[in-house]
Amino acid sequence: MIEEPARGIAPLQDAWAVLKAAGERAAVPTAGAALIRDGTNVLFRLTGGVVARIGLPGSQCAVERQIQASRWLDRAGVPVVRLVESIEQPTLVEGRPVTWWVELPAHRHATPAELGSTLRRLHNLEPPDAPSLPAADPFDGLRSSIDGGVVLSGEDRGWLKEMVEQLRADYRQLVPNLQPAVIHGDAWQGNVAVPVTGGDPVLLDLDHLGIGPREWDLVSLAVDYTDFARITESDYRAFVAAYGGYDMTTWPGYRTIAAARELRWTLFAVGKANSSVKAAEQARHRVACLKGEIVRPWTWSAL
């Protein structure tokens, strides 16, 4: 899922060098490594069923929280991506944290119903004493992403800033009536892996695990249904039923949460536009959608 406004992505050639150095320090063989994903975090598949995950410089505290969160979820009985416990975590190379994870067996993305049941299980957990999970902030980093968006016209930049402030004010009105829960923070079908040979769905990507309103987890699939027509009505109803019957699209605050999520997706494209013609085109398209210049259902290309 295109989730976060881009906050800097290190060159891939640097990640290969970091991987080699980290492997030497942690005594993990890295010869024959294969790239899985090149993004904010860079993932490599290694021999022996290990996946290396390289974070950005200065992200050690966040990575250590993810390590603790994985172990806590495992103890709580939630199937989750697991660390290689025989390796001390994380391995630091020039300020970049490298973590080592157990490779998942062959798997597929979750269905909407499987996502719904997984989120229900997660949201029903009591928040832990440790790790101390951060409070989710849907507006974190948005202003700086707008300021750094060179693809934006001055008019669009001003309009987006006004949108952020209006949504923030509307959100503050909603918060007192929302019950906080443990939330994933980037809940979509690709962040729940279902083994093809059977077994429980496994929760992935703990970067944004925190405490916040459950609606922030439910909204991604909801807008897939209401604003993008990416899933059928029957799939959405299956998601709602698996979650326990709560349909957030009928809640009066739905549009505020939906707009905040779509704004984050838009600013992700804005952040990538400096180095990608496709992203620049997509950023302008998404801004036009938010401004009401293009009617729903929208079609946004993945980046």
Secondary structure, DSSP 8 states (H G I E B T S, - for coil): ---S-------HHHHHHHHHHHHHHHT---TT-EEEEESSSEEEEETTTEEEEE--TT-HHHHHHHHHHHHHHHHTT--B--B-TTS-S-EEETTEEEEEEE---SEEE--HHHHHHHHHHHHTS---SSS---B--TTTTHHHHHHT-TTS-HHHHHHHHHHHHHHHHHHHHHGGGS-EEEE-SS-SGGGEEEETTS---EE---TT-EEEETHHHHHHHHHHHHTS--S-HHHHHHHHHHHTS--GGGSTTHHHHHHHHHHHHHHHHHHHGGG-HHHHHHHHHHHHHHTTSS-SS------
